[in-house]
Amino acid sequence: MFRKLAAITVSALASMLVFVAYTGVSANCWFTTYEPDIPESLKHGD
């Protein structure tokens, strides 16, 4: 009984870690949708 519960727990933890790793590495990172404005001093005068 304990081995089955441990296997399910480890499997769920691994799935969560893969999800977190994928969302942190993807081009559209879900957790960083905020883009601050560029300060005037850094803008080019083109």
C-alpha positions in Angstrom: 0.0 0.0 0.0 2.8 2.4 0.9 4.7 1.7 -2.2 1.7 2.5 -4.4 1.1 5.7 -2.6 4.7 6.7 -2.8 4.8 5.9 -6.6 1.7 8.1 -7.2 3.2 10.9 -5.1 6.6 10.8 -6.9 4.8 10.7 -10.3 2.6 13.7 -9.4 5.7 15.7 -8.1 7.6 14.9 -11.3 4.7 16.0 -13.4 4.5 19.3 -11.5 8.2 19.9 -11.9 8.1 19.3 -15.6 5.2 21.7 -15.9 7.0 24.4 -14.0 10.2 23.9 -16.0 8.3 24.1 -19.3 6.5 27.3 -18.4 9.7 28.9 -17.3 11.7 28.0 -20.4 9.0 28.5 -23.1 9.1 31.6 -25.4 5.8 32.8 -24.0 6.6 32.5 -20.3 3.2 32.5 -18.5 4.5 34.0 -15.4 6.3 37.0 -16.9 3.6 38.9 -18.8 4.5 42.3 -17.4 6.7 44.4 -19.6 7.8 47.7 -18.1 8.0 50.9 -20.2 11.4 51.9 -21.5 12.8 55.0 -19.8 13.2 58.1 -22.0 16.9 58.1 -21.3 17.3 54.7 -23.0 15.2 55.4 -26.1 17.1 56.3 -29.3 16.3 59.6 -30.9 15.8 58.0 -34.4 
